[in-house]
Amino acid sequence: MDLKTGRVFGFDDETEEELEATEDFLEKCLFIADSFDSFFSRIVDEDPDP
């Protein structure tokens, strides 16, 4: 999560490639959502079945 913008990113931690610099890591990140609330609303079922 980018604390300045609130954007949420994902990363495949099973990659065999070694990333030596922050820039390399950021290039491999996948954008997930504009905010944590947006991300959380996608993974939580607000109306669970009884």
N, C-alpha and C positions, 0 to 999 in steps of 0.2 A: 504494500500500500504506500502510495506517495503521500506523505503527511502534509505536504504543502498544497496539493491539489485535491486530495481525497480519492484520487483514482485508484482502482484495484487492478493489480497485475498478477499473472500466474507464471509459473516457471516449471519446466519439465526437469525435475531433479534426478531423473534416471539417465540423463544423457552421459555419454562416455567422454565427451569433450571437456577439457579443462579450460576454465575461464580465468584468465590472469588479471583482468582489469575490470573495473566497474562498468566501463563502456561496453565491454564484451558481454557482460551479464545483461545489461539493459537492452542490448540488441536482440537477445534471445527471449526476453520477456514477452508474454502475450497479454494484450489489453483485455480486461474482463468487464469492468463497469466504471461509470463515471464517479460513483460514490459507494461507500460501504453499505448505505441503506439500500441502494439499488441492487448491489450484489446480494445482500442478505435476503431481500424480498424474492429473489430468484431461486434461492435454495430452501426457503422455509415455506411449508404448507400452512397458510393462515387459517384454513378451514379443515382441520383433520376430521376424518370420519370417526363417529362415535363408536 
